Amino acid sequence: MNKKIPMRQCTGCREMKPKRELIRVVRSPEGEISIDFKGKKSGRGAYVCPDAECLRRAIKSRAFERAFDVKIPDEIYENLSREMEAGDE
């Protein structure tokens, strides 16, 4: 019997993809925004492809701000883009 693969929608390209292929950004119950690479942190999560273009689209459309209902600090976006560049190498 095949195991069901959890799917999530990218906030940038709006495509459904396997959860493991996406990067999770999480808002903790305390309201702190961070990047969750393991997918285990508690809180509200939003996902983005590990692709700079998807991140640009998500930032431009304010997708994370809508998902979390809070202003996202610029350093979170900078950390995301740094991680994506590091992943490309």
Biopython code that builds the backbone (N, CA, C, O; Angstrom):
import numpy as np
from Bio.PDB.StructureBuilder import StructureBuilder

atoms = [
    (1, "MET", "N", (0.832, -1.173, 0.000)),
    (1, "MET", "CA", (0.000, 0.000, 0.000)),
    (1, "MET", "C", (0.886, 1.249, 0.000)),
    (1, "MET", "O", (1.787, 1.378, 0.829)),
    (2, "ASN", "N", (0.623, 2.165, -0.936)),
    (2, "ASN", "CA", (1.422, 3.378, -1.045)),
    (2, "ASN", "C", (1.031, 4.387, 0.023)),
    (2, "ASN", "O", (-0.142, 4.551, 0.360)),
    (3, "LYS", "N", (2.050, 5.055, 0.541)),
    (3, "LYS", "CA", (1.825, 6.075, 1.551)),
    (3, "LYS", "C", (1.447, 7.386, 0.858)),
    (3, "LYS", "O", (2.024, 7.739, -0.170)),
    (4, "LYS", "N", (0.481, 8.099, 1.423)),
    (4, "LYS", "CA", (0.036, 9.353, 0.847)),
    (4, "LYS", "C", (1.094, 10.437, 1.090)),
    (4, "LYS", "O", (1.605, 10.576, 2.201)),
    (5, "ILE", "N", (1.416, 11.199, 0.043)),
    (5, "ILE", "CA", (2.404, 12.270, 0.148)),
    (5, "ILE", "C", (1.686, 13.574, 0.484)),
    (5, "ILE", "O", (0.799, 13.994, -0.260)),
    (6, "PRO", "N", (2.059, 14.232, 1.606)),
    (6, "PRO", "CA", (1.401, 15.497, 1.947)),
    (6, "PRO", "C", (1.765, 16.590, 0.940)),
    (6, "PRO", "O", (2.937, 16.786, 0.617)),
    (7, "MET", "N", (0.755, 17.289, 0.454)),
    (7, "MET", "CA", (0.955, 18.343, -0.539)),
    (7, "MET", "C", (0.676, 19.700, 0.105)),
    (7, "MET", "O", (-0.202, 19.827, 0.959)),
    (8, "ARG", "N", (1.433, 20.706, -0.315)),
    (8, "ARG", "CA", (1.233, 22.073, 0.154)),
    (8, "ARG", "C", (1.328, 23.010, -1.043)),
    (8, "ARG", "O", (1.929, 22.672, -2.063)),
    (9, "GLN", "N", (0.724, 24.200, -0.909)),
    (9, "GLN", "CA", (0.729, 25.173, -1.992)),
    (9, "GLN", "C", (1.831, 26.206, -1.762)),
    (9, "GLN", "O", (1.955, 26.763, -0.672)),
    (10, "CYS", "N", (2.626, 26.452, -2.799)),
    (10, "CYS", "CA", (3.663, 27.475, -2.749)),
    (10, "CYS", "C", (2.990, 28.842, -2.761)),
    (10, "CYS", "O", (2.074, 29.076, -3.549)),
    (11, "THR", "N", (3.438, 29.747, -1.889)),
    (11, "THR", "CA", (2.849, 31.086, -1.834)),
    (11, "THR", "C", (3.284, 31.945, -3.015)),
    (11, "THR", "O", (2.664, 32.971, -3.295)),
    (12, "GLY", "N", (4.343, 31.535, -3.708)),
    (12, "GLY", "CA", (4.820, 32.305, -4.862)),
    (12, "GLY", "C", (4.136, 31.917, -6.156)),
    (12, "GLY", "O", (3.464, 32.741, -6.777)),
    (13, "CYS", "N", (4.303, 30.653, -6.574)),
    (13, "CYS", "CA", (3.754, 30.195, -7.864)),
    (13, "CYS", "C", (2.355, 29.609, -7.727)),
    (13, "CYS", "O", (1.698, 29.343, -8.734)),
    (14, "ARG", "N", (1.884, 29.401, -6.483)),
    (14, "ARG", "CA", (0.548, 28.863, -6.191)),
    (14, "ARG", "C", (0.355, 27.419, -6.670)),
    (14, "ARG", "O", (-0.781, 26.964, -6.804)),
    (15, "GLU", "N", (1.437, 26.704, -6.926)),
    (15, "GLU", "CA", (1.345, 25.305, -7.350)),
    (15, "GLU", "C", (1.374, 24.383, -6.136)),
    (15, "GLU", "O", (2.043, 24.662, -5.141)),
    (16, "MET", "N", (0.633, 23.276, -6.239)),
    (16, "MET", "CA", (0.652, 22.253, -5.200)),
    (16, "MET", "C", (1.879, 21.367, -5.433)),
    (16, "MET", "O", (2.083, 20.846, -6.529)),
    (17, "LYS", "N", (2.695, 21.206, -4.379)),
    (17, "LYS", "CA", (3.906, 20.398, -4.473)),
    (17, "LYS", "C", (4.060, 19.578, -3.201)),
    (17, "LYS", "O", (3.472, 19.913, -2.173)),
    (18, "PRO", "N", (4.853, 18.496, -3.261)),
    (18, "PRO", "CA", (5.097, 17.722, -2.035)),
    (18, "PRO", "C", (5.724, 18.602, -0.952)),
    (18, "PRO", "O", (6.616, 19.403, -1.229)),
    (19, "LYS", "N", (5.253, 18.443, 0.262)),
    (19, "LYS", "CA", (5.684, 19.255, 1.394)),
    (19, "LYS", "C", (7.199, 19.280, 1.558)),
    (19, "LYS", "O", (7.770, 20.320, 1.885)),
    (20, "ARG", "N", (7.844, 18.157, 1.336)),
    (20, "ARG", "CA", (9.299, 18.053, 1.525)),
    (20, "ARG", "C", (10.097, 18.891, 0.529)),
    (20, "ARG", "O", (11.253, 19.215, 0.798)),
    (21, "GLU", "N", (9.512, 19.250, -0.611)),
    (21, "GLU", "CA", (10.215, 20.047, -1.621)),
    (21, "GLU", "C", (10.150, 21.541, -1.325)),
    (21, "GLU", "O", (10.830, 22.329, -1.983)),
    (22, "LEU", "N", (9.348, 21.937, -0.350)),
    (22, "LEU", "CA", (9.128, 23.355, -0.073)),
    (22, "LEU", "C", (9.823, 23.795, 1.213)),
    (22, "LEU", "O", (10.151, 22.976, 2.072)),
    (23, "ILE", "N", (10.039, 25.106, 1.326)),
    (23, "ILE", "CA", (10.600, 25.692, 2.543)),
    (23, "ILE", "C", (9.440, 26.253, 3.352)),
    (23, "ILE", "O", (8.582, 26.952, 2.814)),
    (24, "ARG", "N", (9.413, 25.948, 4.641)),
    (24, "ARG", "CA", (8.325, 26.408, 5.509)),
    (24, "ARG", "C", (8.757, 27.648, 6.288)),
    (24, "ARG", "O", (9.822, 27.682, 6.904)),
    (25, "VAL", "N", (7.912, 28.648, 6.241)),
    (25, "VAL", "CA", (8.081, 29.839, 7.075)),
    (25, "VAL", "C", (6.976, 29.752, 8.121)),
    (25, "VAL", "O", (5.818, 29.504, 7.786)),
    (26, "VAL", "N", (7.330, 29.955, 9.378)),
    (26, "VAL", "CA", (6.362, 29.720, 10.456)),
    (26, "VAL", "C", (6.234, 30.941, 11.371)),
    (26, "VAL", "O", (7.212, 31.627, 11.667)),
    (27, "ARG", "N", (5.004, 31.187, 11.806)),
    (27, "ARG", "CA", (4.751, 32.192, 12.848)),
    (27, "ARG", "C", (4.439, 31.417, 14.122)),
    (27, "ARG", "O", (3.450, 30.686, 14.190)),
    (28, "SER", "N", (5.287, 31.583, 15.125)),
    (28, "SER", "CA", (5.107, 30.862, 16.392)),
    (28, "SER", "C", (3.907, 31.426, 17.145)),
    (28, "SER", "O", (3.432, 32.517, 16.828)),
    (29, "PRO", "N", (3.414, 30.691, 18.141)),
    (29, "PRO", "CA", (2.305, 31.216, 18.953)),
    (29, "PRO", "C", (2.637, 32.555, 19.618)),
    (29, "PRO", "O", (1.731, 33.321, 19.946)),
    (30, "GLU", "N", (3.932, 32.844, 19.820)),
    (30, "GLU", "CA", (4.350, 34.124, 20.409)),
    (30, "GLU", "C", (4.385, 35.241, 19.369)),
    (30, "GLU", "O", (4.574, 36.405, 19.720)),
    (31, "GLY", "N", (4.202, 34.895, 18.081)),
    (31, "GLY", "CA", (4.194, 35.901, 17.020)),
    (31, "GLY", "C", (5.532, 36.073, 16.310)),
    (31, "GLY", "O", (5.676, 36.962, 15.471)),
    (32, "GLU", "N", (6.510, 35.231, 16.635)),
    (32, "GLU", "CA", (7.832, 35.324, 16.027)),
    (32, "GLU", "C", (7.836, 34.607, 14.670)),
    (32, "GLU", "O", (7.355, 33.480, 14.558)),
    (33, "ILE", "N", (8.382, 35.268, 13.645)),
    (33, "ILE", "CA", (8.465, 34.685, 12.301)),
    (33, "ILE", "C", (9.853, 34.084, 12.119)),
    (33, "ILE", "O", (10.855, 34.737, 12.414)),
    (34, "SER", "N", (9.921, 32.841, 11.634)),
    (34, "SER", "CA", (11.211, 32.200, 11.401)),
    (34, "SER", "C", (11.084, 31.179, 10.272)),
    (34, "SER", "O", (9.987, 30.841, 9.827)),
    (35, "ILE", "N", (12.248, 30.700, 9.824)),
    (35, "ILE", "CA", (12.294, 29.677, 8.776)),
    (35, "ILE", "C", (12.403, 28.329, 9.476)),
    (35, "ILE", "O", (13.215, 28.149, 10.384)),
    (36, "ASP", "N", (11.572, 27.384, 9.039)),
    (36, "ASP", "CA", (11.515, 26.064, 9.666)),
    (36, "ASP", "C", (11.938, 25.015, 8.646)),
    (36, "ASP", "O", (11.141, 24.610, 7.800)),
    (37, "PHE", "N", (13.194, 24.574, 8.724)),
    (37, "PHE", "CA", (13.695, 23.612, 7.743)),
    (37, "PHE", "C", (13.249, 22.191, 8.035)),
    (37, "PHE", "O", (13.120, 21.380, 7.118)),
    (38, "LYS", "N", (13.013, 21.878, 9.305)),
    (38, "LYS", "CA", (12.605, 20.520, 9.676)),
    (38, "LYS", "C", (11.106, 20.309, 9.544)),
    (38, "LYS", "O", (10.649, 19.171, 9.437)),
    (39, "GLY", "N", (10.329, 21.402, 9.549)),
    (39, "GLY", "CA", (8.877, 21.282, 9.467)),
    (39, "GLY", "C", (8.240, 20.828, 10.767)),
    (39, "GLY", "O", (7.124, 20.308, 10.765)),
    (40, "LYS", "N", (8.941, 21.019, 11.880)),
    (40, "LYS", "CA", (8.456, 20.530, 13.174)),
    (40, "LYS", "C", (8.068, 21.636, 14.153)),
    (40, "LYS", "O", (7.432, 21.356, 15.169)),
    (41, "LYS", "N", (8.437, 22.886, 13.867)),
    (41, "LYS", "CA", (8.132, 23.971, 14.800)),
    (41, "LYS", "C", (6.629, 24.159, 14.906)),
    (41, "LYS", "O", (5.894, 23.982, 13.934)),
    (42, "SER", "N", (6.185, 24.522, 16.109)),
    (42, "SER", "CA", (4.752, 24.744, 16.284)),
    (42, "SER", "C", (4.403, 26.140, 15.798)),
    (42, "SER", "O", (5.201, 27.070, 15.914)),
    (43, "GLY", "N", (3.219, 26.274, 15.262)),
    (43, "GLY", "CA", (2.753, 27.561, 14.779)),
    (43, "GLY", "C", (2.155, 27.453, 13.393)),
    (43, "GLY", "O", (2.064, 26.368, 12.820)),
    (44, "ARG", "N", (1.753, 28.589, 12.868)),
    (44, "ARG", "CA", (1.131, 28.669, 11.545)),
    (44, "ARG", "C", (2.216, 28.669, 10.488)),
    (44, "ARG", "O", (3.162, 29.452, 10.574)),
    (45, "GLY", "N", (2.097, 27.805, 9.495)),
    (45, "GLY", "CA", (3.113, 27.699, 8.461)),
    (45, "GLY", "C", (2.618, 28.152, 7.102)),
    (45, "GLY", "O", (1.434, 28.030, 6.786)),
    (46, "ALA", "N", (3.537, 28.679, 6.301)),
    (46, "ALA", "CA", (3.293, 28.994, 4.902)),
    (46, "ALA", "C", (4.510, 28.482, 4.138)),
    (46, "ALA", "O", (5.620, 28.478, 4.670)),
    (47, "TYR", "N", (4.312, 28.060, 2.918)),
    (47, "TYR", "CA", (5.363, 27.378, 2.174)),
    (47, "TYR", "C", (5.740, 28.140, 0.920)),
    (47, "TYR", "O", (4.919, 28.840, 0.328)),
    (48, "VAL", "N", (7.016, 27.990, 0.519)),
    (48, "VAL", "CA", (7.508, 28.594, -0.718)),
    (48, "VAL", "C", (8.510, 27.629, -1.349)),
    (48, "VAL", "O", (9.248, 26.937, -0.648)),
    (49, "CYS", "N", (8.525, 27.592, -2.679)),
    (49, "CYS", "CA", (9.491, 26.760, -3.405)),
    (49, "CYS", "C", (10.906, 27.261, -3.111)),
    (49, "CYS", "O", (11.091, 28.447, -2.839)),
    (50, "PRO", "N", (11.894, 26.388, -3.162)),
    (50, "PRO", "CA", (13.276, 26.852, -2.971)),
    (50, "PRO", "C", (13.793, 27.490, -4.258)),
    (50, "PRO", "O", (14.821, 27.078, -4.796)),
    (51, "ASP", "N", (13.076, 28.488, -4.741)),
    (51, "ASP", "CA", (13.370, 29.144, -6.014)),
    (51, "ASP", "C", (13.256, 30.650, -5.799)),
    (51, "ASP", "O", (12.261, 31.125, -5.252)),
    (52, "ALA", "N", (14.265, 31.400, -6.227)),
    (52, "ALA", "CA", (14.292, 32.852, -6.000)),
    (52, "ALA", "C", (13.107, 33.545, -6.657)),
    (52, "ALA", "O", (12.587, 34.516, -6.108)),
    (53, "GLU", "N", (12.673, 33.073, -7.809)),
    (53, "GLU", "CA", (11.540, 33.697, -8.508)),
    (53, "GLU", "C", (10.243, 33.535, -7.704)),
    (53, "GLU", "O", (9.452, 34.474, -7.609)),
    (54, "CYS", "N", (10.027, 32.361, -7.133)),
    (54, "CYS", "CA", (8.834, 32.144, -6.299)),
    (54, "CYS", "C", (8.878, 33.040, -5.071)),
    (54, "CYS", "O", (7.855, 33.598, -4.672)),
    (55, "LEU", "N", (10.051, 33.183, -4.469)),
    (55, "LEU", "CA", (10.180, 34.056, -3.298)),
    (55, "LEU", "C", (9.871, 35.503, -3.682)),
    (55, "LEU", "O", (9.178, 36.206, -2.947)),
    (56, "ARG", "N", (10.385, 35.947, -4.834)),
    (56, "ARG", "CA", (10.105, 37.313, -5.297)),
    (56, "ARG", "C", (8.609, 37.535, -5.480)),
    (56, "ARG", "O", (8.076, 38.572, -5.083)),
    (57, "ARG", "N", (7.935, 36.563, -6.080)),
    (57, "ARG", "CA", (6.482, 36.672, -6.278)),
    (57, "ARG", "C", (5.744, 36.740, -4.939)),
    (57, "ARG", "O", (4.816, 37.531, -4.771)),
    (58, "ALA", "N", (6.167, 35.904, -3.993)),
    (58, "ALA", "CA", (5.514, 35.877, -2.676)),
    (58, "ALA", "C", (5.709, 37.206, -1.945)),
    (58, "ALA", "O", (4.790, 37.695, -1.287)),
    (59, "ILE", "N", (6.900, 37.789, -2.060)),
    (59, "ILE", "CA", (7.170, 39.081, -1.418)),
    (59, "ILE", "C", (6.345, 40.173, -2.078)),
    (59, "ILE", "O", (5.733, 40.999, -1.402)),
    (60, "LYS", "N", (6.336, 40.167, -3.413)),
    (60, "LYS", "CA", (5.614, 41.204, -4.163)),
    (60, "LYS", "C", (4.116, 41.169, -3.865)),
    (60, "LYS", "O", (3.484, 42.216, -3.724)),
    (61, "SER", "N", (3.552, 39.976, -3.769)),
    (61, "SER", "CA", (2.111, 39.847, -3.525)),
    (61, "SER", "C", (1.769, 39.896, -2.027)),
    (61, "SER", "O", (0.599, 39.820, -1.650)),
    (62, "ARG", "N", (2.793, 40.022, -1.186)),
    (62, "ARG", "CA", (2.623, 40.037, 0.276)),
    (62, "ARG", "C", (1.906, 38.780, 0.773)),
    (62, "ARG", "O", (1.096, 38.842, 1.698)),
    (63, "ALA", "N", (2.209, 37.653, 0.154)),
    (63, "ALA", "CA", (1.546, 36.390, 0.482)),
    (63, "ALA", "C", (1.802, 35.963, 1.926)),
    (63, "ALA", "O", (0.884, 35.493, 2.598)),
    (64, "PHE", "N", (3.036, 36.120, 2.414)),
    (64, "PHE", "CA", (3.337, 35.727, 3.796)),
    (64, "PHE", "C", (2.614, 36.631, 4.783)),
    (64, "PHE", "O", (2.118, 36.168, 5.810)),
    (65, "GLU", "N", (2.555, 37.914, 4.471)),
    (65, "GLU", "CA", (1.870, 38.852, 5.371)),
    (65, "GLU", "C", (0.386, 38.519, 5.466)),
    (65, "GLU", "O", (-0.206, 38.624, 6.540)),
    (66, "ARG", "N", (-0.220, 38.117, 4.344)),
    (66, "ARG", "CA", (-1.624, 37.716, 4.368)),
    (66, "ARG", "C", (-1.801, 36.402, 5.121)),
    (66, "ARG", "O", (-2.753, 36.246, 5.887)),
    (67, "ALA", "N", (-0.886, 35.456, 4.907)),
    (67, "ALA", "CA", (-0.997, 34.144, 5.555)),
    (67, "ALA", "C", (-0.881, 34.265, 7.075)),
    (67, "ALA", "O", (-1.582, 33.569, 7.809)),
    (68, "PHE", "N", (-0.004, 35.143, 7.543)),
    (68, "PHE", "CA", (0.240, 35.271, 8.980)),
    (68, "PHE", "C", (-0.507, 36.439, 9.608)),
    (68, "PHE", "O", (-0.548, 36.561, 10.832)),
    (69, "ASP", "N", (-1.091, 37.289, 8.790)),
    (69, "ASP", "CA", (-1.836, 38.454, 9.275)),
    (69, "ASP", "C", (-0.942, 39.352, 10.143)),
    (69, "ASP", "O", (-1.372, 39.878, 11.169)),
    (70, "VAL", "N", (0.321, 39.512, 9.699)),
    (70, "VAL", "CA", (1.291, 40.317, 10.447)),
    (70, "VAL", "C", (2.357, 40.827, 9.465)),
    (70, "VAL", "O", (2.601, 40.198, 8.435)),
    (71, "LYS", "N", (2.989, 41.965, 9.782)),
    (71, "LYS", "CA", (4.070, 42.510, 8.946)),
    (71, "LYS", "C", (5.301, 41.634, 9.091)),
    (71, "LYS", "O", (5.706, 41.299, 10.204)),
    (72, "ILE", "N", (5.898, 41.263, 7.955)),
    (72, "ILE", "CA", (7.069, 40.386, 7.969)),
    (72, "ILE", "C", (8.336, 41.246, 7.965)),
    (72, "ILE", "O", (8.480, 42.111, 7.102)),
    (73, "PRO", "N", (9.262, 41.026, 8.919)),
    (73, "PRO", "CA", (10.517, 41.792, 8.921)),
    (73, "PRO", "C", (11.365, 41.476, 7.689)),
    (73, "PRO", "O", (11.369, 40.347, 7.199)),
    (74, "ASP", "N", (12.081, 42.484, 7.199)),
    (74, "ASP", "CA", (12.914, 42.309, 6.005)),
    (74, "ASP", "C", (13.977, 41.234, 6.193)),
    (74, "ASP", "O", (14.350, 40.561, 5.232)),
    (75, "GLU", "N", (14.475, 41.063, 7.430)),
    (75, "GLU", "CA", (15.536, 40.066, 7.634)),
    (75, "GLU", "C", (15.047, 38.642, 7.370)),
    (75, "GLU", "O", (15.852, 37.779, 7.022)),
    (76, "ILE", "N", (13.761, 38.379, 7.526)),
    (76, "ILE", "CA", (13.220, 37.047, 7.205)),
    (76, "ILE", "C", (13.347, 36.808, 5.698)),
    (76, "ILE", "O", (13.778, 35.738, 5.266)),
    (77, "TYR", "N", (12.970, 37.809, 4.907)),
    (77, "TYR", "CA", (13.108, 37.691, 3.448)),
    (77, "TYR", "C", (14.572, 37.545, 3.052)),
    (77, "TYR", "O", (14.904, 36.766, 2.157)),
    (78, "GLU", "N", (15.451, 38.298, 3.723)),
    (78, "GLU", "CA", (16.888, 38.204, 3.428)),
    (78, "GLU", "C", (17.418, 36.814, 3.767)),
    (78, "GLU", "O", (18.195, 36.242, 3.002)),
    (79, "ASN", "N", (17.002, 36.264, 4.914)),
    (79, "ASN", "CA", (17.429, 34.909, 5.301)),
    (79, "ASN", "C", (16.943, 33.884, 4.282)),
    (79, "ASN", "O", (17.690, 32.983, 3.901)),
    (80, "LEU", "N", (15.694, 34.016, 3.841)),
    (80, "LEU", "CA", (15.149, 33.092, 2.847)),
    (80, "LEU", "C", (15.954, 33.129, 1.552)),
    (80, "LEU", "O", (16.321, 32.089, 1.006)),
    (81, "SER", "N", (16.223, 34.332, 1.070)),
    (81, "SER", "CA", (16.960, 34.430, -0.194)),
    (81, "SER", "C", (18.398, 33.918, -0.036)),
    (81, "SER", "O", (18.942, 33.313, -0.960)),
    (82, "ARG", "N", (19.015, 34.156, 1.130)),
    (82, "ARG", "CA", (20.364, 33.630, 1.392)),
    (82, "ARG", "C", (20.366, 32.111, 1.384)),
    (82, "ARG", "O", (21.254, 31.489, 0.802)),
    (83, "GLU", "N", (19.362, 31.507, 2.035)),
    (83, "GLU", "CA", (19.261, 30.050, 2.086)),
    (83, "GLU", "C", (19.059, 29.454, 0.686)),
    (83, "GLU", "O", (19.608, 28.401, 0.363)),
    (84, "MET", "N", (18.267, 30.142, -0.129)),
    (84, "MET", "CA", (18.027, 29.644, -1.490)),
    (84, "MET", "C", (19.290, 29.713, -2.329)),
    (84, "MET", "O", (19.570, 28.804, -3.111)),
    (85, "GLU", "N", (20.058, 30.795, -2.168)),
    (85, "GLU", "CA", (21.323, 30.911, -2.900)),
    (85, "GLU", "C", (22.291, 29.828, -2.451)),
    (85, "GLU", "O", (22.990, 29.246, -3.280)),
    (86, "ALA", "N", (22.342, 29.551, -1.159)),
    (86, "ALA", "CA", (23.229, 28.514, -0.627)),
    (86, "ALA", "C", (22.809, 27.138, -1.130)),
    (86, "ALA", "O", (23.659, 26.281, -1.368)),
    (87, "GLY", "N", (21.520, 26.922, -1.292)),
    (87, "GLY", "CA", (21.005, 25.640, -1.775)),
    (87, "GLY", "C", (21.302, 25.396, -3.241)),
    (87, "GLY", "O", (21.387, 24.247, -3.676)),
    (88, "ASP", "N", (21.463, 26.480, -4.016)),
    (88, "ASP", "CA", (21.751, 26.347, -5.452)),
    (88, "ASP", "C", (23.181, 25.896, -5.717)),
    (88, "ASP", "O", (23.469, 25.307, -6.759)),
    (89, "GLU", "N", (24.077, 26.173, -4.773)),
    (89, "GLU", "CA", (25.485, 25.858, -4.993)),
    (89, "GLU", "C", (25.805, 24.403, -4.793)),
    (89, "GLU", "O", (26.957, 23.997, -4.946)),
]
sb = StructureBuilder()
sb.init_structure("model")
sb.init_model(0)
sb.init_chain("A")
sb.init_seg("    ")
for serial, (resi, resn, name, xyz) in enumerate(atoms, 1):
    if name == "N":
        sb.init_residue(resn, " ", resi, " ")
    sb.init_atom(name, np.array(xyz, "f"), 0.0, 1.0, " ", f" {name:<3s}", serial, name[0])
structure = sb.get_structure()
